[in-house]
Amino acid sequence: MRLLPTGAALALLAACGPPRIDRPFTDSFGRDALGSDYVDTGGHYRLEHGKLVFANAHNHPLWLERRLPDDVRVDLDVTPMSPDGDVKVELDGDGKSFESDDAVRRDLQYTDTGYIFIFGGWHNRLSTLVKEREHAWQYDPSVPRRTDVHAEPGRSYHWTIFKRGGHLAWFMDGRPFLAWDDPEPLHGEGHDRFCFTGWEAGAAYANLRIAPLGPNDPLTP
């Protein structure tokens, strides 16, 4: 007869999972190897001169082995390395998913598991903030987007992302960039992880900081 885990055993199993961010987590990337804080699903991420760099990730994210709080602030420095732009991160994903090699070969549309912040996507024509489906802007006019700002290769941008409840706000160099209110916000198990990701364009990231967002914390950088 198989014995089911007791409440104490379940609590112990949960405790053995990735730690939850209950105080600021920072990473300057000033080392030689990624280390145990990250899981590379096949995007060939590496550290160079204090930056996380990659290209041709083909939707194989680098997942952070930390669980996010429901309300969170994320800061990071982002440098596009290609005229195509296409720089992106994902918030509140599941911590494990990636696009299959077969789907990459067939150039199928990939469904993410969280919120995706895309700067200069589709050959630097459009930036958007979407939930799970990167191409939602093509058929849903309510999806926030911008076409007036383009990612400049080699230029460093400071991103600040807030999520409180269903409200998401994305700032670029201290200025509002995109925002959205999700009536059915992602949160909890399966939607509590952060990752770096991309398609073909190269990018470099530095100075990651993730912190819990308090109820009275301002939603401005």
PyMOL commands that set and color helices and strands:
alter all, ss='L'
color gray80, all
select helices_A, chain A and resi 7-15+101-106+121-124+134-138
alter helices_A, ss='H'
color red, helices_A
select strands_A, chain A and resi 25-27+38-40+46-48+51-54+62-64+72-80+87-93+111-120+126-133+145-146+157-164+167-172+175-181+193-197+203-212
alter strands_A, ss='S'
color yellow, strands_A
deselect
rebuild
show_as cartoon
